Amino acid sequence: MGRSSKDKRDIYYRLAKEEGWRARSAFKLLQLDEEFSLFKGVSHAVDLCAAPGSWSQVLSQVKIVAVDLQAMAPLPGVTQIQGDITKISTAQEIIRHFEGQSADLVVCDGAPDVTGLHDVDEYIQAQLLLAALNITTHVLKPGGNFVAKIFRGKDVTLLYSQLKIFFTSVTCAKPRSSRNSSIEAFVVCQNYSPPEEYVPNMSNPLLDHSYDVDFNQLEGPNRIIVPFLACGDLSAFDSDRTYPLQLDSSKEYQYLPPTQPPIQPPYQQACHLRKNKLLANEDSPSSRWLGCTCLLF
Ligand SMILES: C[S@@+](CC[C@H](N)C(=O)[O-])C[C@H]1O[C@@H](n2cnc3c(N)ncnc32)[C@H](O)[C@@H]1O
């Protein structure tokens, strides 16, 4: 496969490079904003799970605190925290940055490294969303908005009901740049209005295995169903389609490298070991045996 094949398969990946965004995710936030005018009147924002930083780029007109497990190349006007949003220490660091003031918008594009085990992936994703919600209750101003990635899996009703406790409006939105083949969508939670006398804390019971398993079976008025909205102009590119490399007959296609390669990718050590032939000898009898064992299981 040539290096341009990803450009062909993924139109938003290609456009991101052409327009200088660090990731194709930028288009998701832009299309959500087209629908919900999320950036109107925003001067302070929190970008959770921000690396490599395209959402922070989109929000670059405002003061941002950006958080991620991964190190992120600097961006002007963005305060960075490297940490895990499910850890209380990271949450406290974010809250410290906001002492005396609050954010108008909190966004979270957090996604776990997918394992392929749907239940596990959905569970971890839900934990990220709820950790983001807990942090949000500390820093978001009343009336502010919260946007987060959600996997529309089997626990989604429980998540919606938890979000509805804090926001008057919750919508599930699917931007056109998010593939239809992906269970990813975004909850757009508007008008933060926590229950009266609610005291933000980091130990609220989040989705865990002891919750009532019948929650998703509720019906009628007991079941929380939020509106679902496809957003992004219908004339926008379709993320599930393959496009020719030359989109415009007057402009020749030219391969462009990514705007900002990852600065400390988790696979860096493996690449180093492989390049320097430091990996266990793949030809040794023991590793051949190990290979067979892996195939068997
Ligand atoms: C889809 S990427 C975010 C892309 C980003 N919005 C952008 O536009 O560049 C998901 C990010 O979630 C981060 N992440 C996953 N689990 C996390 C956690 N527990 N705490 C902080 N970040 C996390 C990953 O490191 C990854 O960078």
The ligand as a Gaussian input file, in Angstrom:
#p B3LYP/6-31G(d) Opt

LIG

0 1
 C       -9.550000      10.506000      19.592000
 S       -8.195000      11.032000      20.541000
 C       -8.538000      12.714000      20.810000
 C       -8.320000      13.571000      19.599000
 C       -8.390000      15.043000      19.910000
 N       -9.736000      15.472000      20.246000
 C       -7.925000      15.872000      18.752000
 O       -8.762000      16.490000      18.118000
 O       -6.738000      15.896000      18.471000
 C       -8.529000      10.306000      22.095000
 C       -7.548000      10.698000      23.169000
 O       -8.066000      10.210000      24.412000
 C       -6.947000      10.097000      25.262000
 N       -7.306000       9.353000      26.477000
 C       -7.810000       8.095000      26.562000
 N       -8.014000       7.753000      27.861000
 C       -7.645000       8.842000      28.602000
 C       -7.621000       9.099000      29.996000
 N       -8.025000       8.172000      30.893000
 N       -7.179000      10.291000      30.437000
 C       -6.757000      11.233000      29.535000
 N       -6.756000      11.037000      28.195000
 C       -7.192000       9.866000      27.722000
 C       -5.949000       9.361000      24.378000
 O       -4.636000       9.494000      24.879000
 C       -6.156000      10.063000      23.030000
 O       -5.205000      11.061000      22.833000

